[in-house]
Amino acid sequence: MKRVAFKMKLKVEYEEEYKKRHNEIWPELKEKLSRAGIYDYSIFLDKETLTLLAVQKLKDNNTVEELPSKEIMKKWWDYMKDIMETNPDNSPVITSLEEVFHMD
């Protein structure tokens, strides 16, 4: 098992829309993330900076590196591009974070 964390940026005044879209996450996308080995996935929002902090646990035999090539992932990114900072391919701008402390 591996833990990863990264941050993304939400556009101004889209906090509720972001929550709504994730509360209604597409079953096909959720299944694809699970099959890729992602579990115990949380996203937190810093309302002052609109920074999103995502934390995931990955199974040892995960295939997350294949997700960007999947149609459902591209469709989700296209759906989310109007409310987040994105790259030219509509994927969210992500900054990986280094784990410096963990306590079970």
Biotite code that builds the C-alpha atoms (Angstrom):
import biotite.structure as struc

atoms = struc.array([
    struc.Atom([0.000, 0.000, 0.000], chain_id="A", res_id=1, res_name="MET", atom_name="CA", element="C"),
    struc.Atom([1.176, 3.474, -0.856], chain_id="A", res_id=2, res_name="LYS", atom_name="CA", element="C"),
    struc.Atom([-0.308, 6.840, 0.143], chain_id="A", res_id=3, res_name="ARG", atom_name="CA", element="C"),
    struc.Atom([-0.185, 9.779, -2.250], chain_id="A", res_id=4, res_name="VAL", atom_name="CA", element="C"),
    struc.Atom([-1.299, 13.360, -1.832], chain_id="A", res_id=5, res_name="ALA", atom_name="CA", element="C"),
    struc.Atom([-1.565, 16.203, -4.288], chain_id="A", res_id=6, res_name="PHE", atom_name="CA", element="C"),
    struc.Atom([-3.132, 19.609, -4.543], chain_id="A", res_id=7, res_name="LYS", atom_name="CA", element="C"),
    struc.Atom([-5.299, 21.216, -7.189], chain_id="A", res_id=8, res_name="MET", atom_name="CA", element="C"),
    struc.Atom([-6.943, 24.621, -7.502], chain_id="A", res_id=9, res_name="LYS", atom_name="CA", element="C"),
    struc.Atom([-10.633, 25.443, -7.687], chain_id="A", res_id=10, res_name="LEU", atom_name="CA", element="C"),
    struc.Atom([-11.885, 28.527, -9.525], chain_id="A", res_id=11, res_name="LYS", atom_name="CA", element="C"),
    struc.Atom([-13.612, 31.279, -7.531], chain_id="A", res_id=12, res_name="VAL", atom_name="CA", element="C"),
    struc.Atom([-17.238, 30.687, -6.527], chain_id="A", res_id=13, res_name="GLU", atom_name="CA", element="C"),
    struc.Atom([-17.365, 27.020, -7.568], chain_id="A", res_id=14, res_name="TYR", atom_name="CA", element="C"),
    struc.Atom([-17.098, 25.391, -4.140], chain_id="A", res_id=15, res_name="GLU", atom_name="CA", element="C"),
    struc.Atom([-20.687, 24.143, -4.079], chain_id="A", res_id=16, res_name="GLU", atom_name="CA", element="C"),
    struc.Atom([-20.621, 23.007, -7.698], chain_id="A", res_id=17, res_name="GLU", atom_name="CA", element="C"),
    struc.Atom([-17.431, 21.035, -7.067], chain_id="A", res_id=18, res_name="TYR", atom_name="CA", element="C"),
    struc.Atom([-19.054, 19.306, -4.075], chain_id="A", res_id=19, res_name="LYS", atom_name="CA", element="C"),
    struc.Atom([-22.225, 18.618, -6.077], chain_id="A", res_id=20, res_name="LYS", atom_name="CA", element="C"),
    struc.Atom([-20.349, 17.038, -8.975], chain_id="A", res_id=21, res_name="ARG", atom_name="CA", element="C"),
    struc.Atom([-18.375, 14.797, -6.641], chain_id="A", res_id=22, res_name="HIS", atom_name="CA", element="C"),
    struc.Atom([-21.460, 13.807, -4.668], chain_id="A", res_id=23, res_name="ASN", atom_name="CA", element="C"),
    struc.Atom([-22.866, 12.658, -8.014], chain_id="A", res_id=24, res_name="GLU", atom_name="CA", element="C"),
    struc.Atom([-19.653, 11.017, -9.257], chain_id="A", res_id=25, res_name="ILE", atom_name="CA", element="C"),
    struc.Atom([-20.318, 8.750, -12.200], chain_id="A", res_id=26, res_name="TRP", atom_name="CA", element="C"),
    struc.Atom([-20.431, 5.068, -11.192], chain_id="A", res_id=27, res_name="PRO", atom_name="CA", element="C"),
    struc.Atom([-18.301, 4.154, -14.224], chain_id="A", res_id=28, res_name="GLU", atom_name="CA", element="C"),
    struc.Atom([-15.575, 6.579, -13.118], chain_id="A", res_id=29, res_name="LEU", atom_name="CA", element="C"),
    struc.Atom([-15.683, 5.364, -9.529], chain_id="A", res_id=30, res_name="LYS", atom_name="CA", element="C"),
    struc.Atom([-15.342, 1.786, -10.753], chain_id="A", res_id=31, res_name="GLU", atom_name="CA", element="C"),
    struc.Atom([-12.412, 2.704, -13.036], chain_id="A", res_id=32, res_name="LYS", atom_name="CA", element="C"),
    struc.Atom([-10.585, 4.403, -10.135], chain_id="A", res_id=33, res_name="LEU", atom_name="CA", element="C"),
    struc.Atom([-11.156, 1.366, -7.916], chain_id="A", res_id=34, res_name="SER", atom_name="CA", element="C"),
    struc.Atom([-9.974, -1.035, -10.613], chain_id="A", res_id=35, res_name="ARG", atom_name="CA", element="C"),
    struc.Atom([-6.825, 1.058, -11.013], chain_id="A", res_id=36, res_name="ALA", atom_name="CA", element="C"),
    struc.Atom([-6.063, 0.373, -7.345], chain_id="A", res_id=37, res_name="GLY", atom_name="CA", element="C"),
    struc.Atom([-7.234, 3.609, -5.716], chain_id="A", res_id=38, res_name="ILE", atom_name="CA", element="C"),
    struc.Atom([-9.072, 3.309, -2.421], chain_id="A", res_id=39, res_name="TYR", atom_name="CA", element="C"),
    struc.Atom([-9.657, 5.442, 0.663], chain_id="A", res_id=40, res_name="ASP", atom_name="CA", element="C"),
    struc.Atom([-9.711, 8.574, -1.517], chain_id="A", res_id=41, res_name="TYR", atom_name="CA", element="C"),
    struc.Atom([-10.517, 11.940, 0.075], chain_id="A", res_id=42, res_name="SER", atom_name="CA", element="C"),
    struc.Atom([-10.444, 15.506, -1.214], chain_id="A", res_id=43, res_name="ILE", atom_name="CA", element="C"),
    struc.Atom([-10.333, 18.445, 1.198], chain_id="A", res_id=44, res_name="PHE", atom_name="CA", element="C"),
    struc.Atom([-10.971, 22.122, 0.412], chain_id="A", res_id=45, res_name="LEU", atom_name="CA", element="C"),
    struc.Atom([-9.132, 25.099, 1.896], chain_id="A", res_id=46, res_name="ASP", atom_name="CA", element="C"),
    struc.Atom([-11.858, 27.742, 1.474], chain_id="A", res_id=47, res_name="LYS", atom_name="CA", element="C"),
    struc.Atom([-9.423, 30.634, 1.962], chain_id="A", res_id=48, res_name="GLU", atom_name="CA", element="C"),
    struc.Atom([-7.171, 29.674, -0.948], chain_id="A", res_id=49, res_name="THR", atom_name="CA", element="C"),
    struc.Atom([-9.529, 27.385, -2.922], chain_id="A", res_id=50, res_name="LEU", atom_name="CA", element="C"),
    struc.Atom([-6.805, 24.759, -2.792], chain_id="A", res_id=51, res_name="THR", atom_name="CA", element="C"),
    struc.Atom([-8.016, 21.169, -3.021], chain_id="A", res_id=52, res_name="LEU", atom_name="CA", element="C"),
    struc.Atom([-5.955, 18.570, -1.183], chain_id="A", res_id=53, res_name="LEU", atom_name="CA", element="C"),
    struc.Atom([-6.414, 15.007, -2.412], chain_id="A", res_id=54, res_name="ALA", atom_name="CA", element="C"),
    struc.Atom([-5.207, 11.973, -0.464], chain_id="A", res_id=55, res_name="VAL", atom_name="CA", element="C"),
    struc.Atom([-5.351, 8.452, -1.874], chain_id="A", res_id=56, res_name="GLN", atom_name="CA", element="C"),
    struc.Atom([-4.240, 5.020, -0.869], chain_id="A", res_id=57, res_name="LYS", atom_name="CA", element="C"),
    struc.Atom([-2.979, 2.874, -3.729], chain_id="A", res_id=58, res_name="LEU", atom_name="CA", element="C"),
    struc.Atom([-2.802, -0.887, -3.845], chain_id="A", res_id=59, res_name="LYS", atom_name="CA", element="C"),
    struc.Atom([0.672, -2.286, -4.471], chain_id="A", res_id=60, res_name="ASP", atom_name="CA", element="C"),
    struc.Atom([-0.274, -3.547, -7.938], chain_id="A", res_id=61, res_name="ASN", atom_name="CA", element="C"),
    struc.Atom([-2.029, -0.303, -8.989], chain_id="A", res_id=62, res_name="ASN", atom_name="CA", element="C"),
    struc.Atom([-2.345, 0.922, -12.560], chain_id="A", res_id=63, res_name="THR", atom_name="CA", element="C"),
    struc.Atom([-3.016, 4.618, -11.905], chain_id="A", res_id=64, res_name="VAL", atom_name="CA", element="C"),
    struc.Atom([-0.491, 5.659, -14.547], chain_id="A", res_id=65, res_name="GLU", atom_name="CA", element="C"),
    struc.Atom([-2.919, 4.282, -17.176], chain_id="A", res_id=66, res_name="GLU", atom_name="CA", element="C"),
    struc.Atom([-5.871, 6.434, -16.040], chain_id="A", res_id=67, res_name="LEU", atom_name="CA", element="C"),
    struc.Atom([-5.064, 9.499, -18.198], chain_id="A", res_id=68, res_name="PRO", atom_name="CA", element="C"),
    struc.Atom([-5.510, 7.386, -21.342], chain_id="A", res_id=69, res_name="SER", atom_name="CA", element="C"),
    struc.Atom([-8.976, 6.151, -20.351], chain_id="A", res_id=70, res_name="LYS", atom_name="CA", element="C"),
    struc.Atom([-11.986, 7.744, -22.082], chain_id="A", res_id=71, res_name="GLU", atom_name="CA", element="C"),
    struc.Atom([-13.986, 8.058, -18.861], chain_id="A", res_id=72, res_name="ILE", atom_name="CA", element="C"),
    struc.Atom([-11.121, 10.018, -17.280], chain_id="A", res_id=73, res_name="MET", atom_name="CA", element="C"),
    struc.Atom([-10.916, 12.380, -20.261], chain_id="A", res_id=74, res_name="LYS", atom_name="CA", element="C"),
    struc.Atom([-14.688, 12.827, -20.142], chain_id="A", res_id=75, res_name="LYS", atom_name="CA", element="C"),
    struc.Atom([-14.524, 13.685, -16.413], chain_id="A", res_id=76, res_name="TRP", atom_name="CA", element="C"),
    struc.Atom([-11.722, 16.189, -16.972], chain_id="A", res_id=77, res_name="TRP", atom_name="CA", element="C"),
    struc.Atom([-13.763, 17.831, -19.733], chain_id="A", res_id=78, res_name="ASP", atom_name="CA", element="C"),
    struc.Atom([-16.734, 17.993, -17.349], chain_id="A", res_id=79, res_name="TYR", atom_name="CA", element="C"),
    struc.Atom([-14.624, 19.615, -14.603], chain_id="A", res_id=80, res_name="MET", atom_name="CA", element="C"),
    struc.Atom([-12.531, 22.054, -16.688], chain_id="A", res_id=81, res_name="LYS", atom_name="CA", element="C"),
    struc.Atom([-14.884, 24.988, -16.176], chain_id="A", res_id=82, res_name="ASP", atom_name="CA", element="C"),
    struc.Atom([-14.487, 24.978, -12.389], chain_id="A", res_id=83, res_name="ILE", atom_name="CA", element="C"),
    struc.Atom([-10.799, 24.054, -11.888], chain_id="A", res_id=84, res_name="MET", atom_name="CA", element="C"),
    struc.Atom([-7.397, 25.124, -13.098], chain_id="A", res_id=85, res_name="GLU", atom_name="CA", element="C"),
    struc.Atom([-6.518, 22.724, -15.925], chain_id="A", res_id=86, res_name="THR", atom_name="CA", element="C"),
    struc.Atom([-3.789, 21.807, -18.375], chain_id="A", res_id=87, res_name="ASN", atom_name="CA", element="C"),
    struc.Atom([-4.265, 22.032, -22.168], chain_id="A", res_id=88, res_name="PRO", atom_name="CA", element="C"),
    struc.Atom([-5.610, 18.424, -22.197], chain_id="A", res_id=89, res_name="ASP", atom_name="CA", element="C"),
    struc.Atom([-8.219, 19.443, -19.542], chain_id="A", res_id=90, res_name="ASN", atom_name="CA", element="C"),
    struc.Atom([-6.523, 17.387, -16.824], chain_id="A", res_id=91, res_name="SER", atom_name="CA", element="C"),
    struc.Atom([-6.354, 19.255, -13.530], chain_id="A", res_id=92, res_name="PRO", atom_name="CA", element="C"),
    struc.Atom([-3.169, 21.123, -12.710], chain_id="A", res_id=93, res_name="VAL", atom_name="CA", element="C"),
    struc.Atom([-1.716, 18.914, -9.981], chain_id="A", res_id=94, res_name="ILE", atom_name="CA", element="C"),
    struc.Atom([1.160, 19.494, -7.597], chain_id="A", res_id=95, res_name="THR", atom_name="CA", element="C"),
    struc.Atom([2.369, 16.332, -5.890], chain_id="A", res_id=96, res_name="SER", atom_name="CA", element="C"),
    struc.Atom([3.025, 16.582, -2.182], chain_id="A", res_id=97, res_name="LEU", atom_name="CA", element="C"),
    struc.Atom([5.763, 14.844, -0.244], chain_id="A", res_id=98, res_name="GLU", atom_name="CA", element="C"),
    struc.Atom([4.756, 12.912, 2.848], chain_id="A", res_id=99, res_name="GLU", atom_name="CA", element="C"),
    struc.Atom([6.885, 14.079, 5.746], chain_id="A", res_id=100, res_name="VAL", atom_name="CA", element="C"),
    struc.Atom([4.999, 12.476, 8.643], chain_id="A", res_id=101, res_name="PHE", atom_name="CA", element="C"),
    struc.Atom([2.493, 9.683, 9.159], chain_id="A", res_id=102, res_name="HIS", atom_name="CA", element="C"),
    struc.Atom([0.982, 8.159, 12.284], chain_id="A", res_id=103, res_name="MET", atom_name="CA", element="C"),
    struc.Atom([-1.314, 5.118, 12.382], chain_id="A", res_id=104, res_name="ASP", atom_name="CA", element="C"),
])
